[in-house]
Amino acid sequence: MEIIPKILRRKRFYLLAGIFILIGFLYSFLDLRYSDKNMIRKTSKNHFGYTAQVHHYDTLDRHMRYVEIGNNSKPLLVFLHGAPSSSAFWVSFLKDSTLLDRVKMLAPDRPGYGYSEYGNPETSVSKQAALISYILRKKRHLHQQIILHGSSYGGTLAARIAMDYPDLVDGIILQSASTAPGEEKTYSITHPTSKPPLSWLVPSSIQMANYEKLSHKEELEKMLPHWGNIIAPTIILHGTKDGLIYPSNATFSKERLVNSPFVELIWAEGKGHNLTWTKRELLLETISRMVDITAEMKVEPL
């Protein structure tokens, strides 16, 4: 009669052990950030011998961090990561020789991620835009061209920066970008893990993503009246099989970029959300093309 309870206790033990191992894995893996030292080490292994620099700054009662690498004489390409993520998401691009040949690169940690007050959320996309615009304005005198490349929720931020600070943006690449209110997948686990006690069990990066996810529809609705403010040429990249940020986001963006002098929508046939890994060459080609487009548009007529 004692055998069944012993088996059940053993199963509970293994289940709890498995849960704690999983939590430990999540905290170590899904932290998704590199220290200043590791960021410099990982990005400085490049063909040109450029040494990356990591900077911190304070504005609007927030502490922010970004990494930059490359030659100041070239256009500035700004990578904006999604959720959960950080500037670490772009490491392989930051040391790419084909990119370093054409642009200088900068990748901030969005607020709440990486080392921009990790675990302290900022759900207002307008506030995030203000925080990033601070450093863009500081860099403006060095770069005639500033191009924003936003992935997923980073695409949302890229669009908002271009709306609120059109003088700081010369080109935009929206990669799998969330722009249409309500047109994205929300997992059933998002709601329970966004509140205690379950929120205590997940890494801060996941918590930040949950906070953003649950406020995103409202934030995108706030952006609706401002799409006409975007005056930068824009290329939209989206997978036709994106089950996280639905393809309807791409057509939504294209329809609302009424004052952009150049808009192109490129479909990645049969691809899902993460084009960074599945269509890397397409991303590199698109960046190079946008550099050429913005350079042409910067030329003053005779």
Wavefront OBJ file of the C-alpha trace (Angstrom):
o trace
v 0.000 0.000 0.000
v 3.001 2.287 0.570
v 4.362 1.770 -2.935
v 1.995 4.130 -4.786
v 2.498 7.120 -2.423
v 6.291 6.604 -2.663
v 6.094 6.646 -6.461
v 3.972 9.803 -6.380
v 6.395 11.507 -3.988
v 9.271 10.522 -6.234
v 7.476 11.913 -9.293
v 6.773 15.157 -7.450
v 10.435 15.373 -6.481
v 11.587 14.878 -10.076
v 8.975 17.360 -11.320
v 10.075 20.036 -8.845
v 13.731 19.320 -9.629
v 12.972 19.673 -13.321
v 11.178 22.975 -12.731
v 14.101 24.408 -10.769
v 16.574 23.220 -13.404
v 14.418 24.866 -16.079
v 14.252 28.093 -14.073
v 18.027 28.017 -13.662
v 18.422 27.526 -17.400
v 16.071 30.401 -18.135
v 17.920 32.742 -15.817
v 21.305 31.888 -17.325
v 20.255 31.676 -20.977
v 17.397 34.132 -21.286
v 19.276 36.865 -19.480
v 20.215 37.686 -23.090
v 22.826 40.314 -22.357
v 26.568 40.819 -22.362
v 28.578 42.833 -19.872
v 30.541 45.811 -21.188
v 33.723 43.721 -21.205
v 32.163 40.787 -23.031
v 30.411 43.040 -25.528
v 33.710 44.699 -26.440
v 35.484 41.346 -26.672
v 32.844 39.718 -28.875
v 32.386 42.606 -31.310
v 36.030 43.637 -31.631
v 36.980 40.466 -33.537
v 36.506 41.978 -36.979
v 38.376 42.256 -40.259
v 39.095 45.987 -39.848
v 40.498 45.746 -36.350
v 37.912 48.175 -34.993
v 37.505 48.188 -31.232
v 33.941 48.494 -30.036
v 33.057 51.088 -27.421
v 30.340 50.726 -24.800
v 28.797 53.890 -23.405
v 26.336 54.711 -20.648
v 24.225 57.845 -20.341
v 21.417 59.234 -18.210
v 18.380 61.101 -19.482
v 14.714 61.455 -18.555
v 15.353 59.727 -15.213
v 16.643 56.579 -16.927
v 20.067 55.000 -17.247
v 20.840 53.762 -20.774
v 23.616 51.787 -22.449
v 24.714 51.346 -26.055
v 27.568 49.835 -28.030
v 29.100 51.394 -31.137
v 31.715 50.274 -33.609
v 33.134 51.589 -36.871
v 34.354 54.723 -38.602
v 32.689 58.064 -37.845
v 33.034 59.156 -41.471
v 30.442 56.601 -42.579
v 26.637 56.543 -42.258
v 25.301 55.489 -38.853
v 23.230 52.313 -38.720
v 21.228 51.944 -35.498
v 20.024 48.463 -34.560
v 16.928 48.264 -32.329
v 16.236 44.872 -30.765
v 12.946 43.167 -29.996
v 11.672 41.424 -26.857
v 13.035 39.682 -24.925
v 16.493 40.653 -26.099
v 19.233 43.281 -25.861
v 22.049 44.743 -27.923
v 23.646 41.276 -27.673
v 21.149 40.156 -30.329
v 23.130 42.101 -32.944
v 26.676 40.940 -32.098
v 27.186 38.949 -35.307
v 26.123 41.996 -37.340
v 28.233 44.443 -35.336
v 31.401 42.595 -36.338
v 30.366 41.818 -39.914
v 33.051 43.020 -42.341
v 30.608 43.803 -45.169
v 28.690 46.131 -42.859
v 31.765 47.718 -41.291
v 32.950 48.522 -44.809
v 29.833 50.649 -45.383
v 28.548 51.931 -42.032
v 29.293 52.689 -38.454
v 26.957 50.730 -36.172
v 25.266 51.510 -32.881
v 23.043 49.217 -30.827
v 21.338 50.404 -27.633
v 19.807 48.266 -24.941
v 16.152 49.299 -24.938
v 14.958 50.377 -21.459
v 14.441 47.402 -19.170
v 16.775 45.161 -21.182
v 20.504 44.507 -21.262
v 22.162 47.090 -19.042
v 19.608 49.855 -19.551
v 18.110 49.373 -16.071
v 17.562 45.658 -16.541
v 14.219 44.642 -15.074
v 12.787 48.174 -14.938
v 10.090 48.273 -17.648
v 9.198 51.179 -19.921
v 6.020 50.345 -21.798
v 5.604 53.785 -23.387
v 6.995 53.595 -26.921
v 7.023 57.394 -27.047
v 9.227 57.502 -23.944
v 11.517 54.860 -25.433
v 11.806 56.978 -28.573
v 12.766 59.995 -26.480
v 15.432 57.980 -24.661
v 17.023 56.772 -27.907
v 16.672 60.139 -29.652
v 18.937 61.647 -26.994
v 21.957 59.736 -28.251
v 20.974 60.104 -31.924
v 21.005 63.869 -31.555
v 24.446 63.668 -29.958
v 25.687 61.696 -32.966
v 23.943 63.768 -35.631
v 26.868 66.139 -36.268
v 29.091 63.149 -37.111
v 26.770 61.411 -39.558
v 24.895 62.898 -42.479
v 22.930 59.642 -42.762
v 21.244 57.883 -39.834
v 19.432 54.646 -40.643
v 17.241 52.785 -38.151
v 16.964 49.005 -38.419
v 14.278 47.748 -36.046
v 13.427 44.084 -35.520
v 10.033 43.025 -34.110
v 9.249 45.441 -31.227
v 12.405 47.282 -32.223
v 10.581 48.028 -35.470
v 7.790 49.608 -33.465
v 10.371 51.837 -31.812
v 12.026 52.688 -35.138
v 8.702 53.884 -36.520
v 7.980 55.928 -33.389
v 11.397 57.625 -33.486
v 10.833 58.523 -37.143
v 7.407 59.943 -36.237
v 8.566 62.031 -33.292
v 12.048 63.024 -34.510
v 11.974 63.065 -38.327
v 15.052 65.304 -38.417
v 17.136 62.492 -36.918
v 16.133 59.726 -39.329
v 17.220 59.364 -42.969
v 16.187 55.765 -43.585
v 14.206 52.988 -41.916
v 14.278 49.200 -42.191
v 11.304 47.506 -40.537
v 12.182 43.848 -40.006
v 9.253 41.661 -38.893
v 8.013 44.815 -37.203
v 4.937 45.058 -34.985
v 2.957 48.092 -36.174
v -0.721 47.079 -36.519
v -2.698 47.155 -33.255
v -3.741 43.660 -32.200
v -2.083 41.890 -35.133
v 0.292 39.709 -33.125
v 0.192 36.480 -31.165
v -0.211 36.667 -27.398
v 0.554 33.418 -25.598
v -1.861 32.218 -22.904
v 1.005 32.085 -20.410
v 1.737 35.806 -20.847
v -1.034 36.980 -18.509
v -0.343 34.688 -15.511
v 3.435 35.144 -15.683
v 3.089 38.927 -15.727
v 1.820 38.966 -12.112
v 3.030 37.528 -8.790
v 3.712 34.857 -7.795
v 4.533 33.432 -11.240
v 6.302 36.627 -12.308
v 8.854 35.955 -9.558
v 9.843 32.714 -11.263
v 10.728 34.067 -14.693
v 13.813 36.075 -15.741
v 13.528 39.848 -15.886
v 13.897 39.783 -19.674
v 10.727 37.678 -19.933
v 8.919 39.945 -17.481
v 9.854 42.984 -19.572
v 8.567 41.269 -22.717
v 5.296 40.434 -20.931
v 4.792 44.037 -19.823
v 5.407 45.286 -23.347
v 3.190 42.632 -24.914
v 0.217 43.462 -22.702
v 0.478 47.212 -23.364
v 1.434 47.014 -27.021
v -1.974 47.270 -28.647
v -2.683 50.516 -26.787
v 0.772 51.896 -27.646
v 0.304 51.117 -31.341
v -3.091 52.813 -31.292
v -1.420 55.947 -29.932
v 0.839 55.923 -32.994
v -2.023 55.852 -35.512
v -2.355 59.658 -35.946
v 1.394 60.127 -36.463
v 2.286 57.888 -39.402
v 2.165 60.894 -41.728
v 5.131 62.370 -39.835
v 7.479 59.751 -41.264
v 9.367 61.277 -44.174
v 12.275 58.837 -44.417
v 12.593 56.176 -47.140
v 11.499 52.827 -45.743
v 12.037 49.180 -46.593
v 9.756 46.612 -44.944
v 10.902 43.000 -44.576
v 8.485 40.335 -43.375
v 8.121 36.574 -43.478
v 4.973 35.253 -45.122
v 4.723 32.575 -42.402
v 5.347 34.835 -39.425
v 3.125 33.407 -36.679
v 4.243 35.860 -33.997
v 3.983 39.274 -35.676
v 1.474 38.568 -38.420
v 2.229 39.509 -42.069
v -0.679 41.979 -41.945
v 1.676 44.273 -40.022
v 3.784 44.713 -43.152
v 0.890 45.739 -45.381
v -0.408 47.988 -42.582
v 2.916 49.854 -42.469
v 3.129 50.230 -46.226
v -0.377 51.685 -46.456
v 0.330 54.309 -43.783
v 3.709 55.544 -44.975
v 1.978 58.104 -47.164
v 4.681 60.776 -46.861
v 7.716 58.566 -47.197
v 9.493 59.296 -50.514
v 10.314 55.614 -50.989
v 8.494 52.556 -49.622
v 9.231 48.963 -50.554
v 7.758 45.790 -49.089
v 9.863 42.647 -49.439
v 8.281 39.326 -48.550
v 10.459 36.463 -47.285
v 8.503 33.589 -48.767
v 7.849 30.716 -46.395
v 9.844 32.304 -43.571
v 8.737 32.963 -40.007
v 9.554 35.688 -37.527
v 13.301 35.491 -37.069
v 14.698 36.686 -40.373
v 17.943 37.591 -38.596
v 18.931 33.940 -38.765
v 16.943 32.622 -41.721
v 17.490 35.482 -44.205
v 20.749 37.070 -43.083
v 21.985 37.759 -46.617
v 18.716 39.504 -47.463
v 19.147 41.739 -44.415
v 22.718 42.590 -45.390
v 21.667 43.374 -48.959
v 18.791 45.530 -47.721
v 21.037 47.522 -45.413
v 23.512 48.172 -48.230
v 20.678 49.238 -50.515
v 19.254 51.602 -47.921
v 22.693 53.210 -47.512
v 22.676 53.914 -51.258
v 19.091 55.219 -51.221
v 19.676 57.622 -48.337
v 22.933 58.835 -49.902
v 21.123 59.656 -53.157
v 18.379 61.511 -51.305
v 20.926 63.543 -49.362
v 22.486 64.906 -52.537
v 21.405 68.498 -53.061
v 19.981 69.274 -56.540
v 22.193 71.402 -58.806
l 1 2 3 4 5 6 7 8 9 10 11 12 13 14 15 16 17 18 19 20 21 22 23 24 25 26 27 28 29 30 31 32 33 34 35 36 37 38 39 40 41 42 43 44 45 46 47 48 49 50 51 52 53 54 55 56 57 58 59 60 61 62 63 64 65 66 67 68 69 70 71 72 73 74 75 76 77 78 79 80 81 82 83 84 85 86 87 88 89 90 91 92 93 94 95 96 97 98 99 100 101 102 103 104 105 106 107 108 109 110 111 112 113 114 115 116 117 118 119 120 121 122 123 124 125 126 127 128 129 130 131 132 133 134 135 136 137 138 139 140 141 142 143 144 145 146 147 148 149 150 151 152 153 154 155 156 157 158 159 160 161 162 163 164 165 166 167 168 169 170 171 172 173 174 175 176 177 178 179 180 181 182 183 184 185 186 187 188 189 190 191 192 193 194 195 196 197 198 199 200 201 202 203 204 205 206 207 208 209 210 211 212 213 214 215 216 217 218 219 220 221 222 223 224 225 226 227 228 229 230 231 232 233 234 235 236 237 238 239 240 241 242 243 244 245 246 247 248 249 250 251 252 253 254 255 256 257 258 259 260 261 262 263 264 265 266 267 268 269 270 271 272 273 274 275 276 277 278 279 280 281 282 283 284 285 286 287 288 289 290 291 292 293 294 295 296 297 298 299 300 301 302
